[in-house]
Amino acid sequence: MLGVGFPELVLILVVALLVLGPQRLLEVARMLGRAYAQLRRASEEFQNTIRQDLAALERQEDANRNQAVAQEIRERVAVIADVQTAIIREGTPLSRRPSADTVAEEREEHG
């Protein structure tokens, strides 16, 4: 407790009792108790706010990651569709059909 042992605490209370008197000491003790309770509530609210903000950031990161994966899947499906279209258009036999990578490279080259 901040390096204050029991003997020091008793000494502080005795001095406070002598300086403030019994009535004023009770008022100061109540005031300190209320201030401590308010500080504790504020601390808990702050911690809850930080936790909520972190959770919101994690959800946003997950959403961004999911969007990137969805975009990659769309691009791969488009490449597959291009391969399929090329195969149907050319009537190329199975053994001579281009791979998806080849079509993707050609697609990138031609825009």
C-alpha positions in Angstrom: 0.0 0.0 0.0 2.4 2.7 -1.3 5.1 1.6 1.2 3.0 2.7 4.2 2.9 0.1 6.9 0.4 -0.2 9.7 2.4 1.9 12.3 2.7 4.7 9.8 -1.0 4.6 9.0 -2.0 4.7 12.7 0.3 7.7 13.1 -1.3 9.5 10.1 -4.8 8.8 11.5 -3.8 10.1 15.0 -2.3 13.3 13.5 -5.4 13.8 11.3 -7.7 13.3 14.3 -5.7 15.9 16.3 -5.6 18.4 13.4 -9.2 18.0 12.1 -11.1 16.8 15.1 -13.5 13.9 15.2 -16.4 15.5 13.3 -14.3 17.0 10.5 -12.3 13.7 10.2 -15.5 11.8 9.5 -16.5 14.3 6.9 -13.1 14.1 5.2 -13.2 10.3 5.4 -16.7 10.3 3.7 -15.4 12.7 1.0 -12.4 10.6 0.3 -14.5 7.5 0.2 -16.8 9.1 -2.4 -13.9 10.4 -4.4 -12.4 6.9 -4.4 -15.7 5.3 -5.6 -16.0 7.9 -8.4 -12.5 7.3 -9.5 -13.1 3.5 -9.5 -16.3 3.9 -11.6 -14.5 6.2 -14.0 -11.6 3.7 -14.3 -14.0 0.9 -15.0 -15.9 2.9 -17.6 -12.6 3.8 -19.3 -11.6 0.1 -19.4 -14.9 -0.9 -20.8 -14.6 1.8 -23.5 -11.2 0.6 -24.5 -12.4 -3.0 -24.6 -15.3 -2.0 -26.8 -13.1 0.0 -29.2 -10.6 -2.9 -29.5 -13.4 -5.3 -30.3 -14.8 -2.9 -32.9 -11.3 -2.6 -34.5 -10.9 -6.4 -34.5 -14.3 -6.7 -36.3 -13.3 -4.1 -38.8 -10.0 -6.0 -39.5 -11.9 -9.2 -40.0 -14.3 -7.5 -42.4 -11.4 -6.1 -44.4 -9.7 -9.5 -44.5 -12.9 -11.1 -45.7 -13.3 -8.5 -48.4 -9.8 -9.1 -49.6 -10.5 -12.9 -49.7 -13.7 -12.3 -51.5 -12.0 -10.1 -54.1 -9.3 -12.8 -54.7 -12.0 -15.4 -55.2 -13.8 -13.2 -57.7 -10.6 -12.7 -59.6 -9.9 -16.5 -59.7 -13.5 -17.2 -60.8 -13.1 -14.6 -63.6 -9.9 -16.4 -64.7 -11.7 -19.7 -64.7 -14.5 -18.2 -66.7 -12.0 -16.8 -69.2 -10.4 -20.2 -69.6 -13.8 -21.8 -70.1 -14.8 -19.2 -72.7 -11.5 -19.7 -74.5 -12.0 -23.4 -74.6 -15.5 -23.2 -75.9 -14.6 -20.5 -78.5 -11.6 -22.3 -79.8 -12.9 -25.9 -79.5 -9.4 -26.8 -78.4 -8.9 -30.5 -77.4 -8.4 -31.2 -73.7 -4.8 -32.0 -74.1 -4.0 -28.7 -75.7 -6.1 -26.4 -73.5 -4.2 -23.5 -71.7 -3.8 -23.6 -68.0 -5.6 -21.0 -65.7 -2.2 -19.4 -65.0 -1.5 -19.0 -68.7 -4.9 -17.4 -69.3 -4.4 -15.1 -66.3 -1.0 -13.9 -67.6 -2.5 -13.3 -71.0 -5.4 -11.4 -69.4 -3.0 -9.2 -67.5 -0.9 -8.5 -70.6 -4.0 -7.5 -72.7 -5.6 -5.5 -69.9 
